[in-house]
Amino acid sequence: MIRNKEKKLKIVGIDIGGTMIKYGLISLDGEISAGGEIPTEAEKGIENLFQKISGIIEVYPKEKLLGIAVSGTGQIDGNIGKVIGGNDIIPGWIGTDLVKMLEKKFSLPAVLENDVNCAALGEKWLGAGKEKKDFICVTIGTGIGGGIVMNDDILRGDTCVAGEFGHIQIVKNGLECMCGKKGCYERYASATALVRMVKEKTGLKLNGKEIFERERAGETVYKEIVEEWIDYLTDGLSTIIYIFNPSLIVIGGGVTKQGDYLCERINKSLVTKIGLNYKKNLSIKFAELGNNAGMLGAVYLLLKKLENFNNKNEKKIDKTPKKV
């Protein structure tokens, strides 16, 4: 339980992306204020990144802060807030014990969690998954990421890398992936894959928005490409559904800007690929929080950390012998 004196305090939310760092001052009910974004400058490495994060935090008066909540790229052990793997787009990022560094410098509680896990927790707290204790989040962007929410928390797995849905193999001996395997889901169903498919068939380098504009206008070649892309997307979703049997899948990423027009087509394709008992209570929803999901999910995680800490301390106090 958050104590009364803490309820007026706010949390610094930070979302570290490959190109931009998004930040804001966030209330305990998820209201964002005094925010903005700055370039990540990933190529300059971890020391420069830590300076940037510190600069953001130092803008806000410390006496008004409850803690620091960070969403970051890569494979992260969210239990301790340490980067344990992923693509080293930020030199020195892998191995960084960011929570330890932040708590030492600012004497405030902090959390760090993978960006997709944070997005899932954000949607659980204030978005498309707020009515659910358990659901799956799938984000479609440069690659495909996943977050598994079980009992209001993230399922991290034995080594904290659960939910790497983008590397499920859906095409045997298919296209080579950055991970070193072939035929990975994200090579066929990510937004990057859709752009590649269009370029291969038309010679044009269009972004996702432009592709869907042409597809909506009825241009046959784009309709065929989008249908093929949806087919790959639902191949992967059906595999995830057969493993987890969820009642809800939340889909995030830029493609969700297409709204019901795309969501209905995904549903139509998906129901042909799963059995009766898997689709009985299943809903597919697009994420509702947009680019704020990561920050909000990190804040949700920090609030749970503080709640657990306070509950443990209260139990210790309760066990103290009372004077007669």
C-alpha positions as CSV (number, residue, x, y, z in Angstrom):
1,M,0.0,0.0,0.0
2,I,1.2,3.5,-0.9
3,R,1.3,5.7,2.2
4,N,-0.9,8.8,2.3
5,K,2.2,11.1,2.5
6,E,3.5,9.6,-0.7
7,K,0.3,10.0,-2.8
8,K,1.1,13.6,-3.7
9,L,4.5,12.7,-5.0
10,K,5.2,11.9,-8.6
11,I,7.4,9.5,-10.6
12,V,9.9,10.3,-13.3
13,G,9.0,8.0,-16.2
14,I,11.6,7.4,-18.9
15,D,11.4,5.4,-22.1
16,I,14.8,4.7,-23.8
17,G,14.4,4.0,-27.5
18,G,17.0,3.4,-30.1
19,T,16.6,7.0,-31.5
20,M,14.7,9.0,-28.9
21,I,14.3,9.1,-25.1
22,K,10.8,10.0,-24.0
23,Y,10.2,11.2,-20.5
24,G,7.5,12.7,-18.2
25,L,6.4,13.4,-14.7
26,I,3.7,10.9,-13.9
27,S,1.2,11.0,-11.0
28,L,0.2,7.8,-9.1
29,D,-3.0,7.6,-11.2
30,G,-1.1,7.7,-14.5
31,E,-1.5,11.4,-15.5
32,I,1.6,12.6,-17.5
33,S,2.9,16.2,-17.3
34,A,6.1,18.1,-17.8
35,G,7.4,15.7,-20.4
36,G,9.2,15.7,-23.7
37,E,11.8,13.8,-25.7
38,I,15.5,14.1,-26.6
39,P,17.7,12.2,-29.0
40,T,19.2,9.0,-27.6
41,E,22.5,9.3,-29.5
42,A,22.9,5.6,-29.0
43,E,26.3,5.4,-30.8
44,K,27.9,7.6,-28.0
45,G,27.5,4.7,-25.5
46,I,26.3,4.1,-22.0
47,E,28.1,7.0,-20.2
48,N,26.5,9.6,-22.5
49,L,23.1,7.8,-22.0
50,F,23.4,7.9,-18.3
51,Q,24.3,11.6,-18.4
52,K,21.1,12.2,-20.5
53,I,18.9,10.2,-18.0
54,S,20.5,12.0,-15.1
55,G,19.9,15.4,-16.7
56,I,16.2,14.5,-17.2
57,I,15.8,13.5,-13.5
58,E,17.6,16.6,-12.2
59,V,15.1,18.9,-13.8
60,Y,12.5,17.8,-11.3
61,P,12.7,18.8,-7.6
62,K,13.8,15.7,-5.7
63,E,11.5,16.4,-2.7
64,K,8.5,16.0,-5.1
65,L,9.7,12.6,-6.4
66,L,8.6,9.1,-5.3
67,G,11.0,7.3,-7.7
68,I,12.3,6.6,-11.2
69,A,10.7,4.2,-13.7
70,V,12.6,3.3,-16.8
71,S,11.5,1.3,-19.9
72,G,14.5,0.2,-22.0
73,T,15.5,-1.7,-25.1
74,G,17.0,-5.1,-25.0
75,Q,16.9,-8.2,-22.8
76,I,16.5,-7.0,-19.2
77,D,16.2,-8.8,-15.8
78,G,13.4,-6.7,-14.5
79,N,13.7,-8.2,-11.0
80,I,17.0,-6.3,-10.5
81,G,16.9,-3.8,-13.3
82,K,20.0,-5.0,-15.2
83,V,20.5,-5.3,-19.0
84,I,21.5,-8.9,-19.7
85,G,21.4,-9.2,-23.6
86,G,20.1,-8.0,-26.9
87,N,21.5,-6.0,-29.8
88,D,24.3,-3.7,-28.5
89,I,23.0,-0.6,-30.3
90,I,24.1,1.4,-27.3
91,P,27.8,0.5,-26.7
92,G,28.2,-0.7,-23.2
93,W,24.4,-1.1,-22.6
94,I,24.5,-4.9,-22.2
95,G,25.7,-5.6,-18.6
96,T,24.6,-2.2,-17.3
97,D,23.1,-2.3,-13.8
98,L,21.0,0.8,-14.3
99,V,18.8,0.5,-11.2
100,K,21.8,0.2,-9.0
101,M,23.4,3.3,-10.7
102,L,20.2,5.4,-10.4
103,E,19.5,4.5,-6.8
104,K,23.1,5.2,-5.8
105,K,23.1,8.6,-7.5
106,F,19.6,9.9,-6.6
107,S,18.7,7.9,-3.4
108,L,15.3,7.1,-4.9
109,P,13.8,3.7,-5.7
110,A,14.1,2.8,-9.4
111,V,13.0,0.1,-11.8
112,L,14.1,-0.9,-15.3
113,E,12.2,-3.3,-17.5
114,N,12.1,-4.3,-21.2
115,D,10.1,-1.9,-23.4
116,V,7.6,-4.5,-24.6
117,N,7.0,-5.8,-21.1
118,C,6.5,-2.2,-20.0
119,A,4.0,-1.6,-22.8
120,A,2.1,-4.7,-21.7
121,L,2.0,-3.5,-18.1
122,G,0.9,0.0,-19.2
123,E,-2.0,-1.5,-21.2
124,K,-2.8,-3.7,-18.2
125,W,-2.9,-0.7,-15.9
126,L,-4.7,2.0,-18.0
127,G,-5.3,0.6,-21.5
128,A,-6.8,-2.3,-23.5
129,G,-6.0,-4.9,-20.8
130,K,-7.2,-3.1,-17.7
131,E,-10.1,-5.5,-17.1
132,K,-7.8,-8.6,-17.4
133,K,-5.4,-10.3,-14.9
134,D,-3.9,-12.4,-17.8
135,F,-3.3,-11.5,-21.5
136,I,-0.7,-11.4,-24.2
137,C,0.7,-8.3,-25.7
138,V,2.3,-8.4,-29.2
139,T,4.1,-5.3,-30.6
140,I,4.6,-4.9,-34.4
141,G,7.4,-2.5,-35.4
142,T,10.9,-2.9,-36.7
143,G,10.7,-6.4,-35.2
144,I,8.0,-8.3,-33.2
145,G,8.1,-8.3,-29.4
146,G,5.9,-9.9,-26.8
147,G,4.8,-9.4,-23.2
148,I,3.0,-12.0,-21.2
149,V,0.8,-10.7,-18.4
150,M,-0.1,-13.4,-15.8
151,N,-1.8,-12.6,-12.5
152,D,-1.3,-8.8,-13.0
153,D,2.4,-9.2,-13.5
154,I,5.0,-10.0,-16.2
155,L,6.0,-13.6,-16.9
156,R,9.7,-13.2,-17.3
157,G,10.8,-16.8,-17.6
158,D,13.8,-18.6,-16.0
159,T,16.4,-16.2,-17.4
160,C,14.1,-13.2,-18.0
161,V,13.7,-13.5,-21.7
162,A,10.2,-14.9,-22.1
163,G,8.0,-13.5,-24.8
164,E,10.5,-13.2,-27.7
165,F,7.7,-14.1,-30.1
166,G,9.5,-12.5,-33.1
167,H,11.9,-15.4,-33.2
168,I,9.3,-18.2,-33.4
169,Q,10.1,-20.0,-36.7
170,I,7.1,-19.8,-39.1
171,V,8.9,-20.6,-42.4
172,K,11.3,-23.5,-42.5
173,N,14.6,-22.5,-44.1
174,G,13.2,-19.0,-44.7
175,L,14.7,-15.6,-44.7
176,E,17.8,-15.1,-42.5
177,C,17.1,-13.1,-39.3
178,M,19.5,-10.9,-37.3
179,C,19.4,-13.5,-34.5
180,G,21.2,-16.0,-36.8
181,K,18.2,-18.3,-37.4
182,K,16.1,-18.5,-40.6
183,G,12.3,-18.1,-41.0
184,C,11.7,-16.0,-37.9
185,Y,8.2,-14.6,-37.4
186,E,9.4,-10.9,-37.4
187,R,11.0,-11.4,-40.8
188,Y,7.6,-12.0,-42.3
189,A,5.0,-10.2,-40.1
190,S,6.8,-7.0,-38.7
191,A,6.2,-3.6,-40.2
192,T,9.7,-3.8,-41.6
193,A,8.6,-7.0,-43.4
194,L,5.6,-5.3,-44.9
195,V,7.8,-2.5,-46.3
196,R,10.2,-5.1,-47.7
197,M,7.4,-7.1,-49.4
198,V,6.2,-4.0,-51.1
199,K,9.6,-3.0,-52.4
200,E,10.2,-6.5,-53.7
201,K,7.0,-6.6,-55.7
202,T,6.7,-2.9,-56.8
203,G,10.2,-1.5,-56.6
204,L,8.9,1.3,-54.4
205,K,10.1,2.1,-50.8
206,L,7.0,3.2,-49.0
207,N,6.3,3.4,-45.3
208,G,3.4,1.6,-43.6
209,K,1.1,4.6,-43.7
210,E,1.6,5.0,-47.5
211,I,1.1,1.2,-48.1
212,F,-2.2,1.2,-46.3
213,E,-3.4,4.3,-48.1
214,R,-2.8,2.6,-51.5
215,E,-4.3,-0.6,-50.2
216,R,-7.5,1.2,-49.0
217,A,-7.7,3.0,-52.4
218,G,-8.2,-0.4,-53.9
219,E,-4.8,-0.9,-55.7
220,T,-4.7,-4.6,-56.4
221,V,-1.0,-5.2,-55.8
222,Y,-1.2,-3.6,-52.4
223,K,-4.3,-5.5,-51.4
224,E,-2.5,-8.8,-52.3
225,I,0.6,-7.8,-50.3
226,V,-1.3,-6.8,-47.2
227,E,-3.4,-10.0,-47.4
228,E,-0.2,-12.0,-47.5
229,W,1.3,-10.1,-44.6
230,I,-1.9,-10.6,-42.5
231,D,-1.6,-14.3,-43.3
232,Y,1.9,-14.4,-41.9
233,L,0.9,-12.3,-38.9
234,T,-2.0,-14.6,-38.0
235,D,0.2,-17.7,-38.5
236,G,2.3,-16.5,-35.6
237,L,-0.6,-15.4,-33.5
238,S,-2.3,-18.8,-33.9
239,T,0.9,-20.5,-32.5
240,I,0.9,-18.1,-29.5
241,I,-2.8,-18.8,-28.9
242,Y,-2.3,-22.6,-29.0
243,I,0.5,-22.2,-26.3
244,F,-1.2,-19.8,-23.9
245,N,-5.0,-20.1,-24.7
246,P,-5.5,-16.4,-23.8
247,S,-8.8,-14.6,-23.6
248,L,-7.2,-11.4,-24.9
249,I,-4.3,-10.4,-27.2
250,V,-3.4,-6.8,-27.3
251,I,-1.6,-5.7,-30.5
252,G,0.6,-2.6,-30.4
253,G,2.8,-0.7,-32.8
254,G,2.3,1.8,-35.6
255,V,0.1,-0.5,-37.7
256,T,-2.7,-0.1,-35.0
257,K,-3.3,3.4,-36.4
258,Q,-5.3,1.6,-39.1
259,G,-7.9,0.9,-36.4
260,D,-10.9,-1.4,-36.9
261,Y,-10.2,-1.6,-40.7
262,L,-7.1,-3.8,-39.9
263,C,-8.2,-5.3,-36.7
264,E,-11.3,-6.9,-38.2
265,R,-9.2,-8.4,-41.0
266,I,-6.7,-9.9,-38.6
267,N,-9.6,-11.4,-36.7
268,K,-11.2,-12.8,-39.8
269,S,-7.9,-14.5,-40.8
270,L,-7.1,-15.7,-37.3
271,V,-10.4,-17.5,-36.6
272,T,-9.8,-19.8,-39.6
273,K,-6.5,-21.1,-38.0
274,I,-7.6,-21.9,-34.4
275,G,-9.9,-24.5,-32.8
276,L,-13.3,-23.8,-31.3
277,N,-12.2,-23.8,-27.7
278,Y,-9.4,-21.4,-28.4
279,K,-11.5,-18.8,-30.0
280,K,-14.5,-19.2,-27.7
281,N,-13.6,-16.3,-25.4
282,L,-10.8,-14.8,-27.4
283,S,-10.7,-11.0,-28.1
284,I,-8.1,-9.2,-30.3
285,K,-7.7,-5.5,-29.4
286,F,-5.4,-2.8,-30.5
287,A,-3.3,-1.1,-27.8
288,E,-4.8,2.2,-26.5
289,L,-1.9,4.1,-24.9
290,G,0.3,4.7,-28.0
291,N,3.8,5.9,-27.3
292,N,3.1,6.4,-23.6
293,A,2.6,2.7,-22.9
294,G,6.2,2.0,-22.0
295,M,6.6,4.9,-19.5
296,L,3.3,4.1,-17.9
297,G,4.1,0.4,-17.6
298,A,7.4,1.2,-15.9
299,V,5.5,3.4,-13.4
300,Y,3.1,0.6,-12.7
301,L,6.1,-1.7,-12.0
302,L,7.6,0.8,-9.6
303,L,4.3,1.2,-7.8
304,K,4.2,-2.6,-7.3
305,K,7.8,-2.6,-6.1
306,L,7.0,0.1,-3.5
307,E,3.8,-1.6,-2.5
308,N,5.6,-4.8,-1.9
309,F,8.4,-3.0,0.1
310,N,5.8,-1.2,2.3
311,N,3.8,-4.4,2.9
312,K,7.0,-6.2,4.0
313,N,7.9,-3.4,6.4
314,E,4.4,-3.3,7.8
315,K,4.6,-7.0,8.5
316,K,7.9,-6.6,10.3
317,I,6.3,-3.8,12.5
318,D,3.3,-6.0,13.2
319,K,5.7,-8.8,14.5
320,T,7.4,-6.4,16.9
321,P,6.4,-7.4,20.5
322,K,4.1,-4.9,22.2
323,K,5.0,-3.5,25.6
324,V,2.6,-4.4,28.3
